[in-house]
Each structure stands twice: as C-alpha cells, then as structure tokens.
Amino acid sequence: MNIGVYGLGRFGYFWAAILSKNFKVAAFSRNPERPVPPGVERVSEEEVCGCGTLFLCTAISSLNEVLPRISPLLKPGTLVADTCSVKVRPVKMMEAFLPSSAQILATHPMFGPDSAKTGLKGLPLVYHPVRMGPENDAYWKSYFNSLGLSVIEMTPDEHDRQAAYTQGVTHFIGRVLDDMKLEPNPIGTMGYGSLLSIIQQTCNDPWQLFLDLQLYNPHTEEMRRKLKSSLEEIMGIISKNVSGV
C-alpha cells in the first residue's frame, strides 16, 4: 500500500517516519527545504495525491488553500485523512471541497514528537470515519491499534469540546508561562519542574498551531472566558485577605 503525506512540518516529518516503518511512504512539502525522513521519498504534489491513502499534515488555517489544490488530483476512491488538532472545521471543509468519490477519515493523534519520545504505547488517537468503506475503516483502526495507540472514536464536535479543555488550555497556559520567562531554578520544586515541562512541550510547536487551536475550535473562546474568570476569582480572594497582612 502506497501512503502519501502532504506537509513536512514538525508533525508531518514525525508522522511520515512512523508510517514508513510499515508502508512505502511518499511525501510532499510546498517548502522544498523541509527535510524528509530516512526511507521516505520526496515527490511532487501531483504524485503524492496519486497515493491510495493521503494524510494531510498541514496547518488548519491552510486547508482552505490545500483542499481545492488537491481535489482535482485525487484518484477515485482515495482515502484522505486529516490530522488536525481541531475536527469540526476540517471535516466540514473536506466534505465541501473533496470529490464525492473520495473517502474521508478524520483523525487527531493526541501526541507529537515530544510526547512520543519514549514510544507510542497507550497514546490516544481520536478517530472518526466521515465517509469510508467498512474494509478501510476496519483496516486503519486495526493498524493504529497495532502501534499500541489507544484509538478513541468520537464525533468532531465532542472532540472539539473536550480538546478545548485539554489541549487548548494546556497550550494557552504554556504560552502564558513562557511569556513570564520562567527558567530552571536550583530551588525549584517538582511542581515547578512540571510547569517548565509544559512550556517545553507547547512552545516547541509553531505559533500557528497555537493560534489555530484558539481560533478554529468553536469551544476555546468559552474556555478562555472561564480561565479568565477563575484567575479573577483567585485574585479576588487574595485581595480580600491582603488587609489582614
């Protein structure tokens, strides 16, 4: 089976490397300077779209440009799977832009190069078959399970609701802590070390991912309002007690 990976950013490179252990993988990047993992063939946009299964590893904000480009290049029956960190918007866009002959799978690997440093076992992958045959559905669920991943079937809206309060809030806190210029400290507690780990895990990713998480998930605005309200509540508790100091 020939697998295509469209996009060779930080996650695309990582994902292509994983897939190449079991498949012949071809990859395309609009940036010719992006490196390609060992064992993965760099190909043209037309060639990568000719693969039977195509994983989209592009920014959420770029889909409105990418999907119209690839649509006329796809063969009938091609399975197109996104890997975006938001699900409602990409699913709607794939249904709108891809030909009716294309199969569609929505996925969100809830991990990346940092969190998978010690292996994939037990890491969650959200899985939602949008429009695909039962054989392809069973095949890919079996494959992801064979990697040791925890495959979680979930609707796009339920994913986005939960992701806003897991991945979304984590990336938000990570950027806030990074803006505070926190550094390793010889008297830092284990909890402080955990905060530094959050900074490393979130801020190694590009700003575009952070912005896409905050802008394209329909539930993150509510999350930010609640976060602000909770911060103000705690600050209020401090203010009420400052007179006794």
N, C-alpha and C positions, 0 to 999 in steps of 0.2 A: 504494500500500500504506500503510495506517494503522499506525503504530507507537506503542505505549504505553510510557511509562517510569514505573515505580512507585518513587517515592523521589527526592527532590530535595536530598539532601545534597551534599557536595562532589563526590563521583564522579558521582552521578545528574545533577547540573546539567551537568557536563562531558560525560557520555555522551549526554544529550539534545541538547546543542549539536552534537555530531558527527553524530548521526543526522539532525538537522534539515536538514543540507546536501543530503540525498538523498531524504528522506521527509517526509510530513506526520506530525508528532510531537505526541502529546498526553501530558501529564504530570500526575501526581498526587502530592501530599505530604500526609501527615497533619498536618504543620505548615503552616498557611496563610501563615505569614510567610516561608517559603522563597521566594527569587526564582526566576523562570522565565527560561530563556534566550530571547533575541530569536527570534521565529519559531516558538516552541513554545507550544502552547495549554494553559493550565491547565484541567483538567477534574475531575469528581468521581471517586470511587473506582469507582463502577459504570461510568462512561463509559470510564475507562482500561482496565478489564477487558474492555470490548467490542471492543478493538482486535484485529486478527488476529494480531499478534505483540506480546508483552508482555515487556519487560526488567525484571527485578527488581533494583533498585539499593538494596537495604536491607541493614542490618547482619545478619550471620549469626545473631546472637542473637535477632533479631526474627522470623525465619522461622516459628517455632512459633506466632506470633500472626498473621502476614501470610497464610500459605498457607491456613489454614482460612477466613479472611475472603474471599479472592478466589475460592476454589474454586467456590462456587455462582454466581458472577458471570460465569464464563468461558463463551464460546460453544463448541460442539463444534468440534474441530479447531484451536483456538487454540494457537499456539506460545508456550510460556512458557520464557524463557531467564534463568537467574540469572547474576550477575556477581560472585559471592562469591570471596573470596581463599582459601577452603577448599572442597574439592569433594566429599569422601565424604559428609559430613553433609548438605549441601544436596540432593544427588542423592537420598539415601535419603528425605529429608523430602518432596521434590517427588513422588516415586513414591508415597509414603504418603498425601499429602493432596490431590493434584490428581486430578481425574476421569480415568477411563481414556480419555476422548475427547480429552484434551489432549495435545499434543505437548510434548516436553521436550528442551531443549538446555542443557547445562552449559558455561559459558564462564568464563574468568578473563582479562580484559585485564590483562596484567602491566605496567601503567603507569597513570598518573593525570595530573592537571593539571600537576604539577611536572615529571615525566619526559617529558611530551609537549609541553612548551613550544615546542620547535623543530620539531614535526611528528610524524607517526605512522610515517613510513617506517622499516621494519626492526624496529619494536617487536613483541614477542611477544604472541600471544593464544592461550591454551590453549582447545581446542575438543573437546567430547565429545558426540556425538549420543546422547542417552539413549533417546529414543522419538520418532522423527520420520520423515516420509516422505522418500524419496530426492530428490524435487524441492526440498523445503525445505532439505534438507541441502546439496545442491549450490548452491542459491541463496545461502545465508548464507556458505558457505566462499568462494564467488566474490566476494561483496560485501566481506568482510573483507580478502581479498587485494587487491581493487581500491583499498582505502585505503592500501595499502603495508605492511600488517601482515604479520608472519610467523606464519602460522596453524600451530599445533602440535597435532596430535591426540594425546591422552594419556588414559589411564584416570584416574578420580578418585583412586584410591589412589596411583598413580605420581606424579600431580601433587602430592598432599599430602606424599609422601615427599621429593620434590625441593624443594618450596616451603618446607618446614621448614628446609632448609639454605641457602636463598637469601633469600627474602623474610622468613621468620621470624627468622633470625639477624640480618639487617640491621636489622629493626625493634627487636629486642632490644638490639643494640649502640647503635643510635641513641638509645633511651630512657636507657640507662646513661650515655652521653656527655653527654646533655642534663642528667641529674641532677648531673653533675660541674660544671655551669655553665661550660663552655668558651666562650670568646669569641674573636673575631678578634684577632690579635696582630701587631704590626708585624714581629716576627722569626719569625713562623710559617712553616714550610716548606710546600711543595706538598702533602706528605702530610697535614700538619695541616689545610690547607685542604680536602682531601678528607674528613677526618673531620667538619669543620663542615658540609660539603655533605650528609653522611649525616644529621646532626642535622636540618637543614632539611627534607630530603625526607621523613623519617619522622615528625617531630614536627609537621609541618603537618597530618597526618592526625589524626582524633579518637582519644582514648584507647580508645574502644570497638573500633575496628579493631585496635589492638594487642592488646587483651585477647582478642578473637575469634580472632586469629591464633594466640595462645598456648594458648587453652583448647579450641578446637574442631578443631584439626588433630591427629590421633592420633599424629603423629610429632614434634611440637615438644617434648614432655617429654624425649624422648631427646636431642634437640638441646641442650636446656638443661643436661642432665646432662653431656654431652660438653664443652660450653663451660665449665662449672664445673670439670670435671676438668682441662681444658687450662690454665685460669687457675691452678689449684693447682699444676700441674706446673711452669709457668713461675715462679711464686712460689717453689717449692721450689728451683729452680736458682739463683735469686738468693740464697736463704737459705744454700745450701751454699757459696757463694763469698764471703759477706759477711765471714767471718773473716779472709780474706786482704787486706782493705782497711784 
